[in-house]
Structure formats: C-alpha cells, structure tokens
C-alpha cells in the first residue's frame, strides 16, 4: 500500500509485492531510508558493493522525475512465463477537474473518443475500453504504443526485450469519490509502460489494480486494510517520513 498526501485528503493505492516507489516521499532523506529498508529485507541477496550501486541508481532515477509531476511513480521487476526478467514502469497522478455538478466527466471523455475527432487521435491497433468499479464509478483505459525517449540507450541496455520504437503503454483513468460538499471531481490517471507490445497485456493487469484501488480518504481517517509500504503522512510509519 502506498499513500500520498493531497490537500485535505490522502491518496491510497494498492501496489503489488516487489514495488519500488520513487516519487511519493516528502524528502530525499525519506526516500533513502525507505530504500535502505527495502534492501534490508533481503540481506543475503546483495553484497555491499552492489548495494552501493543500487542506492546510486535509485537516487539517479528519482532525480529524473520532475518534482510535483506525479503523485506516485514506481517500477516492478518481475518474471515472465519463460522465466525471463522484465521491468514495468508506472505512474499515477490525481487531477482536479473544474466544477461539473451532476455531469459525469468520464462519460464526456467516452463520448469524445467515440466522435470522429476522438477516433482520429486513436491508432488503428489501439484498444479503448470503458469499465466500472464495484461501487459504480466509471473509468476508461487506452492500450497503445509509444516511442521511448532518448535516454542514451539505458532502457535497451538494462531491460531485456525492449523495443524503443514500440513500447507497450496503457493509460487508465477513473473518477474518485468526491469530497463531501464538493461539486468538482478528481480523476486518478495511471500510466503503465512495458518494454514491448507483447508485455502490454500482463502489465495492464497491474495497471488495472493500481487504477481500481486508488482511493481518497480525508486526512486523519483510518487507512484501508493491508500493510503500508510507503507512508508520507507520518501517522502510521514514523520511519518512512
């Protein structure tokens, strides 16, 4: 479970085992303490030289994420059915929408995507799907491809199977619960990136978990059930910061 502090509310997100969080911290020191605790969970897996290199890489990745751009950004290193290792990248941002009264913003987006102009923005091989949460909130997901940014070849060199010309990408958005007394909606927008199109489908399962689990709770409210991996509120884990 990851939480990020927003004005008068906390964002809670259910993350999979092995999640490496980069963004949802109040300071570099808090991020370093969290990463050291993550390394400490597997004391026999790395020697000290490797730990030093991992800390440096973690700090480098964090430095490349512009402050305030997203509320949570993380990576999941996992294995595929053929036992090969891969890495999927994710980010989440909560967007504040203008006051909309009784208008459902996701229905507006869906109608746009069904229009001639909306269809022109979607590739022939892209997949657009709508969904609904168990409590009736609407969401939309777009499965597409993207070209990797120029990173000096780091992604290709470090993630097997990377196709820089066609990364597998999922964009998903879901309407969050309105704060009591508010006439404006907030959306949780998730971006998931796999190293190639073939991995887009399994990666999208994790993206769906992040999207569907996103929840806003008033400051001071009890957390959802489950262990807390990253706590930026300082109320539940005094060492996380």
PAFITI-104431 format. One line per field, with one value per residue: residue number from 0; residue in one letter; chain; x, y, z of N, C-alpha, C in turn. Coordinates in Angstrom, 3 decimals, m for minus. Example, Ala and Ser with C-alpha at 12.3 -4.5 7.8 and 13.67 -1.06 7.14 Angstrom:
k: (0_1)
r: (A_S)
c: (A_A)
npx: (13.190_12.850)
npy: (m5.690_m2.250)
npz: (7.800_7.080)
capx: (12.300_13.670)
capy: (m4.500_m1.060)
capz: (7.800_7.140)
cpx: (13.200_12.900)
cpy: (m3.300_0.030)
cpz: (7.800_7.870)
END
This chain:
k: (0_1_2_3_4_5_6_7_8_9_10_11_12_13_14_15_16_17_18_19_20_21_22_23_24_25_26_27_28_29_30_31_32_33_34_35_36_37_38_39_40_41_42_43_44_45_46_47_48_49_50_51_52_53_54_55_56_57_58_59_60_61_62_63_64_65_66_67_68_69_70_71_72_73_74_75_76_77_78_79_80_81_82_83_84_85_86_87_88_89_90_91_92_93_94_95_96_97_98_99_100_101_102_103_104_105_106_107_108_109_110_111_112_113_114_115_116_117_118_119_120_121_122_123_124_125_126_127_128_129_130_131_132_133_134_135_136_137_138_139_140_141_142_143_144_145_146_147_148_149_150_151_152_153_154_155_156_157_158_159_160_161_162_163_164_165_166_167_168_169_170_171_172_173_174_175_176_177_178_179_180_181_182_183_184_185_186_187_188_189_190_191_192_193_194_195_196_197_198_199_200_201_202_203_204_205_206_207_208_209_210_211_212_213_214_215_216_217_218_219_220_221_222_223_224_225_226_227_228_229_230_231_232_233_234_235_236_237_238_239_240)
r: (X_X_X_X_X_X_X_X_X_X_X_X_X_X_X_X_X_X_X_X_X_X_X_X_X_X_X_X_X_X_X_X_X_X_X_X_X_X_X_X_X_X_X_X_X_X_X_X_X_X_X_X_X_X_X_X_X_X_X_X_X_X_X_X_X_X_X_X_X_X_X_X_X_X_X_X_X_X_X_X_X_X_X_X_X_X_X_X_X_X_X_X_X_X_X_X_X_X_X_X_X_X_X_X_X_X_X_X_X_X_X_X_X_X_X_X_X_X_X_X_X_X_X_X_X_X_X_X_X_X_X_X_X_X_X_X_X_X_X_X_X_X_X_X_X_X_X_X_X_X_X_X_X_X_X_X_X_X_X_X_X_X_X_X_X_X_X_X_X_X_X_X_X_X_X_X_X_X_X_X_X_X_X_X_X_X_X_X_X_X_X_X_X_X_X_X_X_X_X_X_X_X_X_X_X_X_X_X_X_X_X_X_X_X_X_X_X_X_X_X_X_X_X_X_X_X_X_X_X_X_X_X_X_X_X_X_X_X_X_X_X)
c: (A_A_A_A_A_A_A_A_A_A_A_A_A_A_A_A_A_A_A_A_A_A_A_A_A_A_A_A_A_A_A_A_A_A_A_A_A_A_A_A_A_A_A_A_A_A_A_A_A_A_A_A_A_A_A_A_A_A_A_A_A_A_A_A_A_A_A_A_A_A_A_A_A_A_A_A_A_A_A_A_A_A_A_A_A_A_A_A_A_A_A_A_A_A_A_A_A_A_A_A_A_A_A_A_A_A_A_A_A_A_A_A_A_A_A_A_A_A_A_A_A_A_A_A_A_A_A_A_A_A_A_A_A_A_A_A_A_A_A_A_A_A_A_A_A_A_A_A_A_A_A_A_A_A_A_A_A_A_A_A_A_A_A_A_A_A_A_A_A_A_A_A_A_A_A_A_A_A_A_A_A_A_A_A_A_A_A_A_A_A_A_A_A_A_A_A_A_A_A_A_A_A_A_A_A_A_A_A_A_A_A_A_A_A_A_A_A_A_A_A_A_A_A_A_A_A_A_A_A_A_A_A_A_A_A_A_A_A_A_A_A)
npx: (0.839_0.587_0.711_m0.080_0.114_m2.450_m4.140_m6.017_m6.786_m5.826_m4.178_m4.580_m3.106_m3.115_m0.391_1.645_3.511_7.033_7.160_8.784_9.045_9.325_8.548_6.612_7.362_8.302_10.783_14.261_15.744_13.839_13.124_15.549_15.836_13.642_14.342_16.651_15.544_14.106_16.170_17.234_15.479_16.284_18.927_20.917_21.042_22.464_25.843_27.899_29.054_27.345_25.003_25.670_25.843_23.188_21.846_22.839_21.830_19.097_18.803_19.537_17.481_15.308_16.031_15.497_12.820_10.568_9.793_6.627_5.306_3.990_1.953_2.612_5.164_6.497_8.262_8.166_9.884_9.836_9.130_8.574_6.486_8.344_10.409_12.129_13.453_11.880_10.931_8.444_7.025_5.350_3.073_1.168_m1.246_m3.243_m5.825_m7.339_m10.529_m12.594_m15.488_m18.311_m20.854_m23.623_m22.662_m21.088_m17.766_m16.252_m18.015_m18.194_m15.600_m15.639_m17.604_m16.292_m14.123_m15.518_m16.301_m15.737_m13.450_m12.232_m11.734_m9.820_m7.594_m6.792_m4.905_m4.947_m4.444_m4.827_m6.504_m9.503_m11.246_m14.016_m14.822_m16.162_m16.113_m16.545_m18.194_m19.572_m18.331_m17.110_m14.681_m11.943_m9.797_m6.907_m5.160_m2.091_0.757_4.101_6.920_10.151_11.755_14.785_17.291_19.928_20.305_19.934_17.597_17.264_19.652_19.427_16.963_15.752_14.527_13.468_11.762_12.452_11.058_8.463_7.024_4.978_2.033_m0.251_m2.908_m4.918_m7.879_m9.852_m12.772_m12.627_m13.913_m15.995_m15.093_m16.788_m19.331_m18.241_m18.382_m16.830_m14.910_m12.337_m9.793_m8.079_m5.238_m3.527_m0.479_1.014_3.931_5.387_8.204_7.777_5.263_4.199_4.301_2.432_m0.195_m0.004_1.186_m0.829_m2.605_m1.550_m1.631_m4.379_m4.997_m3.779_m5.278_m7.972_m7.764_m7.171_m7.796_m9.302_m9.027_m10.176_m7.967_m6.555_m8.297_m8.896_m6.599_m6.873_m7.433_m4.567_m0.963_1.281_3.388_4.631_4.466_3.554_2.318_3.204_1.826_1.439_3.769_6.545_9.138_9.178_8.647)
npy: (m1.186_2.193_5.584_8.989_12.421_14.754_17.938_18.223_15.611_12.128_10.069_6.738_3.767_0.495_m1.544_m3.957_m6.839_m6.339_m3.832_m0.839_2.254_5.614_8.301_9.146_10.609_12.735_13.872_13.663_12.332_10.778_9.058_7.708_6.383_4.668_3.079_1.847_0.278_m1.445_m2.829_m4.074_m6.115_m8.288_m9.442_m11.249_m11.212_m9.268_m8.059_m5.615_m3.825_m4.013_m3.083_m0.402_0.463_0.057_1.878_4.275_4.168_4.203_6.757_8.267_7.714_8.813_11.499_12.180_12.462_14.964_17.252_17.185_16.365_13.885_11.930_9.446_7.226_4.329_1.156_m2.221_m5.121_m8.145_m11.613_m13.364_m15.813_m17.468_m17.400_m15.284_m12.071_m8.961_m5.440_m3.264_m0.037_2.489_5.207_7.533_10.066_12.475_14.322_17.459_18.426_20.939_22.421_20.443_19.749_17.683_16.367_13.643_13.237_11.189_10.046_12.088_12.065_9.531_9.847_11.697_10.160_8.451_10.047_11.543_13.173_12.274_9.566_9.919_10.477_8.125_5.230_2.689_0.165_0.486_m0.007_0.809_0.903_0.892_0.883_m0.088_0.555_m1.469_m0.020_1.559_3.684_5.286_4.475_4.713_3.075_3.095_1.220_1.257_2.183_3.501_5.612_5.258_7.650_9.491_8.122_7.666_5.013_3.495_2.148_0.094_m1.256_m2.218_m3.454_m6.398_m7.303_m4.870_m2.738_0.064_1.492_0.784_0.706_m0.946_0.483_1.631_3.724_4.772_5.916_6.895_7.932_9.462_9.286_11.982_14.696_15.447_17.800_18.973_20.103_19.358_17.040_14.552_12.894_9.800_9.138_6.758_5.648_3.079_1.347_m0.965_m2.899_m3.752_m4.407_m6.967_m7.471_m5.810_m6.609_m8.388_m6.476_m4.607_m5.680_m5.148_m2.369_m2.026_m2.899_m0.895_1.331_0.689_0.428_2.906_5.420_8.059_9.406_11.266_13.449_12.105_10.010_6.472_4.088_2.082_m1.527_m3.672_m3.983_m1.205_0.157_2.507_5.470_8.666_10.334_10.209_9.299_6.626_5.175_5.972_5.982_6.284_8.827)
npz: (0.000_m0.873_0.070_m0.636_0.176_m0.255_m0.738_2.114_1.887_1.663_m0.660_m1.375_m2.535_m3.776_m4.099_m5.899_m4.585_m4.265_m5.312_m6.278_m5.122_m6.253_m6.154_m4.188_m1.716_1.024_1.115_0.035_1.917_3.250_1.190_0.810_3.274_3.107_0.884_1.810_3.816_2.198_0.881_3.089_3.594_2.173_3.057_2.288_m0.413_m1.876_m2.164_m0.406_m2.214_m4.420_m3.241_m2.787_m5.435_m6.232_m4.575_m5.621_m8.229_m7.702_m6.552_m8.764_m10.616_m9.228_m9.293_m11.885_m12.142_m12.432_m9.832_m8.303_m10.584_m10.698_m8.430_m7.533_m8.490_m9.811_m10.116_m11.257_m11.005_m12.528_m13.418_m16.493_m18.204_m19.422_m17.687_m18.033_m17.107_m16.505_m16.607_m15.519_m15.748_m13.872_m13.261_m11.298_m11.156_m9.535_m10.792_m10.617_m11.496_m13.161_m11.569_m11.961_m11.331_m11.733_m13.917_m15.485_m15.781_m16.998_m18.770_m20.612_m21.680_m22.838_m24.814_m26.419_m27.380_m28.992_m31.021_m34.294_m34.317_m31.962_m32.565_m34.516_m33.076_m32.045_m32.597_m35.227_m34.223_m31.565_m28.421_m26.907_m23.926_m21.721_m18.225_m15.023_m11.580_m8.579_m6.925_m8.655_m10.022_m12.977_m15.524_m17.906_m20.215_m22.281_m24.540_m25.997_m28.088_m27.786_m28.489_m27.187_m25.039_m25.652_m23.951_m23.964_m24.505_m22.222_m21.333_m23.235_m22.829_m20.237_m19.788_m20.803_m24.041_m24.813_m27.008_m28.440_m30.330_m30.115_m27.441_m25.022_m23.894_m21.425_m20.690_m18.101_m16.510_m13.739_m12.043_m8.929_m5.526_m4.639_m2.530_0.490_0.148_m2.097_m5.507_m7.532_m9.460_m9.003_m10.787_m10.967_m12.671_m14.404_m15.753_m17.488_m18.493_m20.606_m21.810_m24.434_m26.959_m26.680_m23.954_m22.951_m22.278_m19.885_m18.208_m18.073_m16.289_m13.771_m13.952_m13.969_m11.385_m9.842_m10.690_m10.016_m7.289_m6.292_m3.963_m2.207_1.003_3.795_5.577_8.488_8.666_9.127_7.707_4.649_4.692_5.053_4.639_5.049_2.795_1.882_3.546_3.523_5.227_7.800_9.954_10.359_9.943_11.406_10.565_7.866_6.812)
capx: (0.000_1.301_m0.141_0.492_m0.681_m3.042_m4.835_m7.117_m7.072_m4.700_m4.375_m4.119_m3.018_m2.650_0.702_1.987_4.781_8.208_7.035_9.838_8.460_10.308_8.070_5.702_8.110_8.354_12.167_15.250_16.144_12.790_13.244_16.749_15.529_12.724_15.057_17.538_14.708_13.786_17.359_17.445_14.585_16.991_20.323_21.865_20.899_23.455_26.992_27.884_29.357_26.112_24.068_26.075_25.459_21.726_21.456_23.174_20.876_17.801_18.859_19.581_16.134_14.484_16.416_14.999_11.372_10.319_9.018_5.233_4.712_3.072_1.796_3.308_5.837_7.202_8.635_8.013_10.754_9.129_9.499_7.535_6.227_9.552_11.387_12.954_13.200_11.485_10.579_7.328_7.040_4.013_2.929_m0.212_m1.457_m4.619_m6.136_m8.517_m11.349_m13.471_m16.787_m19.129_m22.200_m24.065_m22.098_m20.099_m16.658_m15.794_m18.954_m17.810_m14.401_m16.034_m18.291_m15.285_m13.370_m16.392_m16.542_m14.791_m12.180_m11.623_m11.217_m8.625_m6.469_m6.507_m4.325_m5.747_m4.196_m5.081_m7.733_m10.150_m12.278_m14.579_m15.042_m16.843_m15.677_m17.600_m19.137_m20.298_m17.598_m16.722_m13.288_m11.585_m8.416_m6.449_m3.983_m1.467_2.211_4.807_8.356_10.929_12.522_16.220_17.939_21.297_20.332_19.905_16.469_17.571_20.780_19.140_15.699_15.714_13.341_12.941_11.616_12.299_10.149_7.071_6.784_3.575_1.588_m1.653_m3.377_m6.209_m8.379_m11.073_m13.289_m12.512_m15.041_m15.975_m15.023_m18.098_m19.597_m17.591_m19.067_m15.789_m14.409_m10.923_m9.504_m6.794_m4.749_m2.413_0.260_1.842_4.814_6.099_9.292_7.339_3.811_3.825_4.154_1.428_m1.347_0.222_1.432_m2.096_m3.268_m1.057_m2.177_m5.782_m5.011_m3.478_m6.384_m9.177_m7.556_m6.936_m8.854_m9.056_m9.620_m9.920_m6.833_m6.895_m9.141_m8.176_m6.130_m7.502_m6.815_m3.350_0.281_1.619_4.767_5.120_3.549_4.040_1.590_3.934_0.913_1.408_5.136_7.348_10.469_9.093_8.753)
capy: (0.000_3.466_6.741_10.301_13.460_15.768_18.922_17.781_14.202_11.246_9.112_5.388_2.924_m0.857_m1.878_m5.388_m7.161_m6.007_m2.460_0.118_3.596_6.664_9.680_9.510_10.863_14.149_14.366_12.684_11.530_9.786_8.062_6.902_5.480_3.628_2.154_1.044_m0.751_m2.422_m3.662_m4.851_m7.266_m9.411_m9.168_m12.179_m11.170_m8.380_m7.677_m4.185_m3.075_m3.969_m2.200_0.977_0.749_0.149_3.154_5.338_4.086_4.639_8.219_8.830_7.636_9.807_12.853_12.410_12.666_16.346_17.383_17.571_15.919_12.780_11.670_8.198_6.635_3.146_0.117_m3.593_m6.079_m9.417_m12.628_m13.773_m17.248_m18.188_m17.141_m14.109_m10.946_m7.729_m4.332_m2.430_1.267_3.023_6.472_7.925_11.466_12.876_15.566_18.201_18.904_22.066_22.061_19.881_19.431_16.299_15.814_12.581_13.590_10.039_9.888_13.100_11.551_8.389_10.359_12.308_9.099_7.838_11.026_11.479_13.763_11.388_8.374_10.286_10.538_6.761_4.435_1.564_m1.010_0.815_m0.548_1.691_0.178_1.535_m0.055_0.489_m0.018_m2.185_0.931_2.288_4.794_4.980_4.658_4.447_2.660_3.090_0.384_1.839_2.059_4.782_5.574_5.577_8.893_9.266_8.022_7.203_3.563_2.824_1.222_m1.067_m1.979_m2.782_m4.191_m7.313_m7.296_m3.526_m2.248_1.508_2.065_0.373_0.290_m1.213_1.536_1.684_4.898_4.479_6.987_6.549_9.016_9.196_9.772_13.414_15.105_15.907_19.214_19.463_19.914_19.068_15.674_14.264_11.674_9.131_8.802_5.819_5.314_1.888_1.184_m2.235_m2.724_m4.055_m4.569_m8.292_m7.444_m4.814_m7.236_m8.700_m5.231_m3.894_m6.231_m4.343_m1.018_m2.079_m2.976_0.449_2.227_0.334_0.531_4.302_5.843_9.257_9.424_12.517_13.429_11.626_8.812_5.210_3.624_0.840_m2.739_m4.092_m3.411_0.088_0.131_3.895_6.350_10.044_11.130_10.168_8.895_5.176_4.657_7.133_5.928_6.455_10.243)
capz: (0.000_m0.947_0.274_m0.934_0.818_m1.104_0.096_2.963_1.685_1.375_m1.737_m1.053_m3.723_m3.508_m5.011_m5.839_m3.914_m5.059_m5.832_m5.950_m5.214_m6.488_m6.091_m3.090_m0.486_1.367_1.020_m0.419_3.078_3.482_0.123_1.079_4.392_2.627_0.006_2.655_4.462_1.167_0.707_4.317_3.609_1.536_3.424_1.657_m1.871_m2.487_m1.361_m0.114_m3.439_m5.212_m2.543_m3.066_m6.817_m6.284_m3.965_m6.564_m9.338_m7.177_m6.430_m10.118_m11.183_m8.538_m9.722_m13.235_m12.080_m12.010_m8.598_m8.460_m11.850_m10.393_m7.004_m7.272_m9.647_m9.339_m11.064_m10.800_m11.683_m12.417_m14.398_m17.422_m18.203_m19.829_m16.620_m18.307_m16.199_m17.172_m15.717_m15.932_m15.083_m13.640_m12.538_m11.013_m10.788_m9.273_m11.499_m10.164_m12.604_m12.816_m11.004_m13.040_m10.864_m11.919_m15.159_m15.310_m16.683_m17.761_m19.884_m21.607_m22.347_m23.662_m26.000_m27.292_m28.044_m29.985_m32.075_m35.417_m33.883_m30.980_m33.248_m35.285_m32.149_m31.606_m33.664_m35.713_m33.385_m30.171_m27.842_m25.931_m23.188_m20.537_m17.137_m13.872_m10.314_m7.867_m6.327_m9.685_m10.639_m14.352_m15.906_m19.305_m20.427_m23.673_m24.745_m27.172_m28.151_m27.730_m28.769_m25.988_m25.057_m25.807_m22.650_m24.162_m24.637_m20.920_m21.240_m24.068_m22.252_m18.913_m19.742_m21.951_m24.885_m25.050_m28.375_m28.236_m31.321_m29.839_m26.069_m24.723_m22.973_m21.016_m19.951_m17.477_m15.645_m13.028_m11.208_m7.497_m4.738_m4.351_m1.138_0.961_m0.076_m3.308_m6.773_m8.524_m9.443_m9.149_m11.518_m10.815_m14.014_m14.310_m16.963_m17.364_m19.653_m20.736_m22.784_m25.793_m27.066_m26.207_m22.499_m22.559_m21.643_m18.462_m17.470_m17.880_m15.110_m12.647_m14.124_m13.547_m9.921_m9.323_m11.001_m9.279_m5.843_m5.901_m3.035_m1.419_2.337_4.498_6.492_9.813_8.610_9.203_6.392_4.186_5.216_4.363_5.143_4.456_2.320_1.834_4.275_3.527_6.225_9.071_11.033_10.526_9.943_11.774_9.942_6.422_6.519)
cpx: (0.883_0.305_0.622_m0.450_m1.137_m3.760_m6.063_m7.483_m5.781_m5.099_m3.772_m4.176_m2.470_m1.603_1.072_3.275_5.956_8.203_8.202_9.282_9.566_9.831_7.337_6.436_8.152_9.749_13.062_15.668_15.127_12.859_14.434_16.497_14.627_13.471_16.031_16.755_14.316_14.964_17.573_16.544_15.242_18.492_21.337_21.860_21.994_24.640_26.993_28.166_28.107_25.088_24.390_25.655_23.947_21.236_21.705_22.192_19.502_17.755_18.856_18.195_15.230_14.776_15.871_13.488_11.110_9.425_7.598_4.564_3.687_2.991_2.468_3.931_6.643_7.521_8.433_8.919_10.153_9.627_8.298_7.389_7.452_10.711_12.351_12.522_12.834_11.168_9.446_7.336_5.618_4.099_1.452_m0.244_m2.938_m4.842_m7.408_m9.264_m12.159_m14.787_m17.716_m20.525_m22.528_m23.508_m21.036_m18.938_m16.176_m16.732_m18.630_m16.589_m14.765_m16.739_m17.294_m14.526_m14.200_m16.686_m15.499_m13.433_m11.465_m11.021_m9.951_m7.386_m6.035_m6.003_m5.184_m5.598_m4.437_m6.417_m8.252_m11.252_m12.754_m14.812_m15.743_m16.365_m16.850_m18.634_m19.732_m19.594_m17.061_m15.235_m13.076_m10.119_m8.115_m5.159_m3.344_0.032_2.828_6.274_9.114_11.648_14.000_16.887_19.375_21.412_20.240_18.777_16.760_18.662_20.418_17.865_15.618_14.411_12.765_12.915_11.394_11.347_8.690_6.977_5.298_3.092_0.095_m1.889_m4.749_m6.599_m9.684_m11.481_m13.203_m13.751_m14.897_m15.849_m16.380_m18.241_m18.999_m18.460_m18.085_m15.295_m12.883_m10.774_m8.154_m6.382_m3.488_m1.793_1.133_2.648_5.522_7.150_8.915_5.834_3.361_3.604_3.073_0.259_m1.079_0.501_0.135_m2.878_m2.849_m1.602_m3.628_m5.880_m4.760_m4.677_m7.597_m9.016_m7.392_m8.116_m8.409_m9.768_m9.252_m8.722_m7.295_m7.761_m8.281_m7.733_m6.933_m6.803_m5.583_m2.128_0.616_3.099_5.398_4.081_4.129_3.317_2.349_3.083_1.008_2.802_6.070_8.718_10.407_9.192_7.796)
cpy: (1.249_4.579_8.006_11.355_14.492_16.766_18.339_16.317_13.435_10.283_7.777_4.532_1.557_m1.239_m3.354_m5.614_m6.873_m4.603_m1.598_1.509_4.634_8.051_10.068_9.664_12.367_14.726_13.269_11.774_10.435_8.680_7.144_5.926_4.344_2.607_1.282_m0.053_m1.831_m3.371_m4.574_m6.083_m8.499_m9.257_m10.062_m12.100_m10.345_m8.190_m6.154_m3.349_m2.935_m3.057_m0.730_1.381_0.897_1.454_4.308_5.352_4.574_6.165_8.886_8.824_8.677_11.220_13.199_12.610_14.084_16.415_17.852_17.078_14.813_12.624_10.365_7.714_5.454_2.184_m1.243_m4.469_m7.462_m10.395_m12.982_m15.298_m18.067_m17.966_m16.005_m12.960_m9.708_m6.661_m3.530_m1.149_1.821_4.410_6.737_9.397_11.704_14.243_16.177_18.739_20.127_21.565_21.618_19.499_17.965_15.657_14.776_12.843_12.418_9.760_10.885_12.620_10.413_8.860_10.999_11.239_8.388_8.777_10.885_12.048_12.850_10.153_8.680_10.338_9.146_5.947_3.239_0.336_m0.740_0.233_0.424_0.908_1.008_0.466_0.670_m0.216_m0.700_m1.244_1.885_3.467_4.373_5.232_4.298_4.048_2.653_2.274_0.809_1.540_3.456_4.553_6.001_6.914_8.552_9.289_7.514_5.685_2.810_1.798_m0.053_m1.912_m2.721_m3.590_m5.079_m7.193_m5.934_m3.206_m0.741_2.171_1.733_m0.178_0.004_m0.275_1.398_2.993_4.544_5.628_6.548_7.733_8.602_9.708_11.275_13.657_15.687_17.413_19.780_19.202_19.596_17.637_15.668_12.948_11.120_8.658_7.963_5.630_4.101_1.687_m0.156_m2.083_m3.069_m4.319_m5.921_m8.324_m6.479_m5.448_m7.630_m7.461_m4.504_m4.428_m5.456_m2.923_m0.964_m2.128_m1.605_1.372_1.955_0.492_1.972_4.832_7.091_9.133_10.733_12.364_13.005_10.398_7.559_4.775_2.418_m0.369_m3.103_m3.430_m2.136_0.079_1.523_4.783_7.750_10.904_11.211_9.698_7.399_4.553_5.821_7.129_6.244_7.911_10.750)
cpz: (0.000_m0.688_m0.063_m0.381_m0.204_m0.200_0.778_2.770_1.424_0.264_m1.326_m2.302_m3.316_m4.547_m4.855_m5.048_m4.835_m5.635_m5.354_m6.193_m5.363_m6.065_m4.817_m1.762_m0.243_1.240_0.476_0.722_3.368_2.438_0.370_2.211_3.939_1.777_0.795_3.370_3.462_0.941_1.917_4.395_2.998_1.804_2.719_0.136_m2.549_m1.562_m1.233_m1.350_m4.323_m4.567_m2.807_m4.478_m6.946_m5.677_m4.930_m7.737_m8.903_m7.077_m7.805_m10.756_m10.538_m9.029_m11.103_m13.279_m11.589_m10.777_m8.906_m9.732_m11.620_m8.881_m6.591_m8.573_m9.146_m10.458_m10.425_m11.652_m11.452_m13.465_m15.253_m17.394_m18.608_m18.862_m16.942_m17.403_m17.007_m16.141_m16.338_m15.102_m14.991_m13.001_m12.319_m10.628_m10.556_m9.907_m10.928_m11.384_m12.176_m12.246_m12.128_m12.590_m11.034_m13.178_m14.820_m16.271_m17.523_m18.930_m20.993_m22.391_m23.292_m24.938_m26.964_m28.064_m29.105_m31.149_m33.179_m35.023_m32.891_m31.612_m34.023_m34.400_m31.687_m32.794_m34.027_m34.817_m31.903_m29.716_m26.793_m25.243_m22.007_m19.481_m16.001_m12.612_m9.620_m7.260_m7.358_m10.320_m12.003_m14.583_m17.361_m19.359_m21.925_m23.732_m26.060_m27.185_m28.109_m28.056_m27.526_m26.153_m25.174_m24.434_m22.762_m24.243_m23.334_m20.825_m22.029_m23.430_m20.978_m18.818_m20.979_m22.729_m25.185_m26.542_m28.289_m29.226_m31.028_m28.428_m25.887_m23.630_m22.682_m20.269_m19.378_m16.556_m15.007_m12.161_m9.744_m6.773_m4.490_m2.859_m0.732_0.774_m1.341_m4.524_m7.890_m8.347_m9.472_m9.896_m11.086_m12.201_m13.873_m15.692_m16.674_m18.629_m19.564_m21.833_m24.216_m25.780_m26.511_m24.693_m22.028_m21.822_m20.190_m17.626_m17.155_m16.685_m13.857_m12.734_m13.680_m12.027_m9.310_m9.498_m10.125_m7.770_m5.370_m5.095_m2.287_m0.081_3.013_5.423_7.882_9.830_8.715_7.807_5.936_4.808_4.389_4.961_4.381_4.087_2.311_2.479_4.305_4.551_7.531_10.228_11.350_10.594_10.197_11.108_8.463_6.009_5.486)
END
